[in-house]
Amino acid sequence: MKGGRRGVEPINFVFGAMMGMADIIPGVSGGTVALIVGVYERLVAAIREVASAGVSLLRGHFGEARRRLWHVEWGFLLPLGFGIVSALVIAARLLEPLLETYPVQSRALFFGLISASLVVPWHRMGARGGAHWMIMLAAALAAFLIVGIPPAEIADPTLPIVFLSASVAICAMILPGVSGAFLLLVLGMYQPTIAALNALDLGYVAVFVAGAAVGLGSFSKILHYLLTRHHDVTMAALVGLMLGSLRALWPYQDESRRLLAPSSTESAVQTLLIGLIGFALVTVLIRIGRTIEARNAVAAAKPS
């Protein structure tokens, strides 16, 4: 069955919650989680259909808009979206003090999580030629340099700045390895956005959501094209982006993001153990995601 006729998939609320929690963390991407649990391509395709329907409505092509909306996998997209929003609201309150109180331990855990998830886009590549290696290295270098940019902060951003920042950051949120939260941090918009979420500043949040919708709708079409026409090249770039982004998660760094050595042997052992725990968690998650993906493929192959 296709599009709107598919049943609701409650497990995607859990996947969405995991994505939302990842998106709130600077250096971790919700797109990475989507890739791990096997819903990444479906998510990009669904967002593209919704964005195309919106454009059709603006042009007055109501029949085309209705047709596109009918083909959206609502049983997949709605639980995922509710999970993301729920986690964003909850994680904004829980993770901010955790990151401030235990920065080294938090980054060690996230480093392990992302390291383990590198195998996901790697295994999705059908070819690994010289061109793929060059793209991978170039993407890794670009990500390494970008995440090394010292963070900024805008004390009282205007609504146009909020809109533009959201439209840029949301593109990163659906790219594995590129953290939307980190881009907000670089743009100086992370703390104001977290504060607005915690204070339920509806004006700020509404403008942010509008900017995110515009950015997501535009970028999803480009990403869908790349995944459809240049899948292996795109996956190679995603591997590189994820690899380079590990710099942002190195446990020992100062406020300007300069990388440091462990403060002591005891600290190094502790962070290594925490990183291994994160690595193990994602490894288990990958196995669960592959099982679900295989089961969905079998169900889709059955005649309706």
C-alpha positions as CSV (number, residue, x, y, z in Angstrom):
1,M,0.0,0.0,0.0
2,K,1.2,3.5,-0.7
3,G,1.2,7.0,0.8
4,G,-1.7,8.0,3.0
5,R,-3.2,4.5,2.9
6,R,-0.4,2.9,5.0
7,G,-1.2,2.2,8.7
8,V,0.3,4.1,11.6
9,E,3.8,2.9,12.6
10,P,4.1,3.7,16.4
11,I,7.7,2.6,16.5
12,N,8.5,5.8,14.6
13,F,7.5,7.9,17.6
14,V,10.4,6.3,19.4
15,F,12.7,6.9,16.4
16,G,11.5,10.5,16.3
17,A,12.1,11.0,20.0
18,M,15.7,9.8,19.5
19,M,16.1,12.2,16.6
20,G,14.8,15.1,18.6
21,M,17.2,14.4,21.5
22,A,20.1,14.2,19.1
23,D,19.1,17.4,17.4
24,I,19.2,19.4,20.6
25,I,22.8,18.3,21.3
26,P,25.6,20.4,19.6
27,G,27.7,18.1,17.5
28,V,25.1,15.3,17.2
29,S,22.7,15.0,14.2
30,G,19.1,13.7,14.2
31,G,19.9,12.7,10.6
32,T,22.5,10.3,11.9
33,V,19.8,8.6,14.1
34,A,17.4,8.4,11.1
35,L,20.2,6.7,9.1
36,I,21.0,4.3,11.9
37,V,17.4,3.1,12.4
38,G,16.8,2.8,8.6
39,V,14.3,5.6,8.0
40,Y,16.6,8.2,6.4
41,E,15.6,7.9,2.8
42,R,11.9,7.5,3.7
43,L,12.1,10.7,5.7
44,V,13.7,12.8,3.0
45,A,11.2,11.5,0.4
46,A,8.2,12.3,2.7
47,I,9.5,15.8,3.5
48,R,10.0,16.4,-0.3
49,E,6.4,15.4,-1.0
50,V,5.0,17.7,1.7
51,A,7.2,20.6,0.5
52,S,6.0,20.0,-3.2
53,A,2.4,19.9,-2.0
54,G,2.9,23.2,-0.3
55,V,4.4,24.8,-3.5
56,S,1.4,23.4,-5.5
57,L,-1.0,25.0,-3.0
58,L,0.7,28.4,-3.3
59,R,0.4,28.1,-7.1
60,G,-3.3,27.3,-6.9
61,H,-2.8,23.7,-8.3
62,F,-5.1,22.1,-5.7
63,G,-5.5,18.8,-7.5
64,E,-1.7,18.3,-7.7
65,A,-1.3,19.3,-4.1
66,R,-4.0,16.7,-3.0
67,R,-2.3,14.0,-5.1
68,R,1.1,14.7,-3.5
69,L,-0.4,14.8,0.0
70,W,-2.1,11.4,-0.7
71,H,1.3,9.8,-1.4
72,V,2.9,11.1,1.8
73,E,3.5,8.2,4.2
74,W,1.5,9.8,7.0
75,G,1.6,6.7,9.1
76,F,5.3,7.0,9.1
77,L,5.8,10.8,9.2
78,L,3.3,11.9,11.8
79,P,4.5,9.6,14.7
80,L,8.1,10.5,13.7
81,G,7.2,14.3,13.8
82,F,5.4,14.0,17.2
83,G,8.4,12.1,18.6
84,I,10.8,14.8,17.4
85,V,8.8,17.7,18.8
86,S,8.2,16.0,22.1
87,A,11.8,15.2,22.6
88,L,12.9,18.7,21.6
89,V,10.7,20.2,24.3
90,I,11.8,17.7,27.0
91,A,15.5,17.5,26.0
92,A,15.8,21.3,26.1
93,R,15.1,21.2,29.8
94,L,17.1,18.1,30.7
95,L,20.2,18.1,28.5
96,E,21.2,21.8,28.9
97,P,22.2,21.4,32.6
98,L,23.7,18.0,31.9
99,L,26.0,19.4,29.2
100,E,27.0,22.3,31.4
101,T,27.7,20.1,34.5
102,Y,29.4,17.1,32.8
103,P,30.8,18.5,29.5
104,V,33.7,16.0,29.2
105,Q,31.6,12.9,30.0
106,S,28.8,14.1,27.7
107,R,31.1,14.6,24.8
108,A,32.8,11.2,25.4
109,L,29.4,9.5,25.2
110,F,28.4,11.4,22.0
111,F,31.9,10.6,20.5
112,G,31.2,6.9,21.0
113,L,27.7,7.2,19.6
114,I,28.8,8.9,16.4
115,S,31.9,6.7,15.9
116,A,29.7,3.5,15.9
117,S,27.2,5.0,13.5
118,L,29.8,5.6,10.8
119,V,29.2,2.0,9.6
120,V,25.7,2.8,8.5
121,P,26.3,5.1,5.5
122,W,29.4,3.0,4.8
123,H,27.4,-0.2,4.4
124,R,24.8,1.6,2.3
125,M,27.4,2.4,-0.4
126,G,27.3,0.1,-3.3
127,A,30.7,1.2,-4.7
128,R,33.8,2.5,-3.1
129,G,36.1,3.7,-5.8
130,G,38.8,6.4,-5.9
131,A,36.2,9.2,-6.5
132,H,34.2,8.1,-3.4
133,W,37.3,8.2,-1.2
134,M,38.2,11.7,-2.4
135,I,34.7,13.0,-1.7
136,M,34.8,11.3,1.7
137,L,38.1,12.9,2.6
138,A,37.0,16.3,1.3
139,A,33.8,16.2,3.3
140,A,35.7,15.1,6.4
141,L,38.1,18.0,6.1
142,A,35.3,20.5,5.5
143,A,33.4,19.2,8.6
144,F,36.6,19.2,10.7
145,L,37.2,22.8,9.9
146,I,33.6,24.0,10.3
147,V,33.1,22.4,13.7
148,G,36.4,24.0,14.9
149,I,34.9,27.5,14.5
150,P,34.6,29.1,17.9
151,P,31.0,29.5,19.1
152,A,29.3,32.9,19.3
153,E,26.2,34.2,21.0
154,I,23.6,36.8,20.0
155,A,22.0,38.2,23.2
156,D,18.7,39.5,21.7
157,P,18.2,38.2,18.1
158,T,15.7,39.9,15.8
159,L,12.9,37.8,14.3
160,P,14.4,37.9,10.7
161,I,17.7,36.6,12.2
162,V,15.7,33.8,13.9
163,F,14.0,32.9,10.6
164,L,17.3,32.8,8.6
165,S,19.1,30.9,11.3
166,A,16.4,28.3,11.5
167,S,16.3,27.8,7.7
168,V,20.1,27.2,7.7
169,A,20.2,25.0,10.8
170,I,17.3,22.7,9.8
171,C,19.2,21.7,6.6
172,A,22.0,20.4,8.9
173,M,19.5,18.6,11.1
174,I,18.6,16.1,8.4
175,L,22.2,15.6,7.3
176,P,24.0,12.8,9.2
177,G,27.1,14.1,10.8
178,V,26.2,17.8,10.5
179,S,24.5,19.1,13.7
180,G,21.8,21.7,13.4
181,A,22.3,22.5,17.1
182,F,26.0,23.1,16.4
183,L,25.3,25.4,13.6
184,L,23.0,27.4,15.9
185,L,25.8,27.5,18.3
186,V,28.2,28.9,15.7
187,L,25.6,31.4,14.6
188,G,25.1,32.5,18.2
189,M,21.5,31.3,18.2
190,Y,21.7,28.2,20.3
191,Q,21.3,29.7,23.8
192,P,18.5,32.1,22.7
193,T,16.6,29.2,21.0
194,I,16.9,26.9,24.1
195,A,15.8,29.7,26.3
196,A,12.8,30.4,24.0
197,L,11.8,26.7,24.1
198,N,12.1,26.6,27.9
199,A,10.1,29.8,28.3
200,L,7.5,28.7,25.7
201,D,8.1,32.0,23.8
202,L,5.4,31.3,21.1
203,G,6.4,34.3,18.9
204,Y,10.1,33.2,18.7
205,V,9.1,29.5,18.3
206,A,6.6,30.3,15.5
207,V,9.1,32.3,13.5
208,F,11.8,29.6,14.1
209,V,9.4,26.9,12.9
210,A,8.5,29.0,9.8
211,G,12.1,29.4,8.9
212,A,12.8,25.7,9.5
213,A,9.8,24.8,7.2
214,V,11.1,27.0,4.4
215,G,14.7,25.7,4.7
216,L,13.6,22.1,5.0
217,G,11.3,22.2,2.1
218,S,13.9,23.7,-0.2
219,F,16.8,21.5,0.9
220,S,14.9,18.2,1.0
221,K,14.4,18.4,-2.8
222,I,18.1,18.7,-3.4
223,L,18.9,15.9,-1.0
224,H,16.2,13.6,-2.5
225,Y,17.7,14.2,-5.9
226,L,21.2,13.3,-4.6
227,L,20.0,10.2,-2.9
228,T,18.0,9.1,-5.9
229,R,20.5,9.9,-8.7
230,H,23.9,9.9,-6.9
231,H,23.3,7.6,-3.9
232,D,26.8,6.2,-3.4
233,V,28.5,9.6,-3.8
234,T,26.0,11.1,-1.3
235,M,26.7,8.3,1.2
236,A,30.4,8.8,0.8
237,A,30.0,12.5,1.6
238,L,27.9,11.6,4.6
239,V,30.6,9.3,5.9
240,G,33.1,12.1,5.6
241,L,30.8,14.6,7.3
242,M,30.2,12.3,10.2
243,L,33.9,11.5,10.5
244,G,35.0,15.2,10.4
245,S,32.3,16.2,12.9
246,L,33.9,14.0,15.6
247,R,36.2,16.9,16.3
248,A,33.3,18.8,17.9
249,L,32.8,15.8,20.3
250,W,36.4,15.4,21.4
251,P,36.0,15.3,25.2
252,Y,38.9,17.6,26.0
253,Q,38.6,21.1,24.5
254,D,38.5,24.7,25.7
255,E,35.8,27.3,25.1
256,S,37.3,28.3,21.8
257,R,37.1,24.6,20.6
258,R,40.9,24.1,20.8
259,L,41.6,20.4,21.2
260,L,43.4,19.4,24.5
261,A,45.0,16.3,25.9
262,P,43.3,14.3,28.8
263,S,43.8,16.1,32.1
264,S,44.9,12.8,33.8
265,T,45.1,9.0,33.3
266,E,42.1,8.5,35.5
267,S,40.1,11.0,33.4
268,A,41.2,9.3,30.2
269,V,40.2,5.9,31.3
270,Q,36.8,7.2,32.5
271,T,36.0,9.0,29.2
272,L,37.2,5.9,27.2
273,L,34.8,3.7,29.2
274,I,31.9,6.2,28.6
275,G,32.7,6.4,24.9
276,L,32.7,2.6,24.7
277,I,29.3,2.5,26.3
278,G,28.0,4.9,23.7
279,F,29.6,2.8,20.9
280,A,27.9,-0.3,22.3
281,L,24.5,1.4,22.5
282,V,24.6,2.4,18.9
283,T,25.8,-1.0,17.8
284,V,22.8,-2.5,19.4
285,L,20.5,0.2,17.9
286,I,21.9,-0.5,14.4
287,R,21.1,-4.2,14.8
288,I,17.6,-3.4,15.9
289,G,17.2,-0.9,13.0
290,R,18.4,-3.5,10.5
291,T,15.9,-6.1,11.8
292,I,13.0,-3.6,11.5
293,E,14.2,-2.6,8.0
294,A,14.3,-6.2,6.9
295,R,10.9,-6.9,8.4
296,N,9.4,-3.8,6.6
297,A,11.0,-5.0,3.3
298,V,9.4,-8.4,3.6
299,A,6.0,-6.8,4.5
300,A,6.3,-4.4,1.5
301,A,7.0,-7.3,-0.8
302,K,3.8,-9.2,0.1
303,P,0.9,-8.5,-2.2
304,S,-1.7,-6.2,-0.8
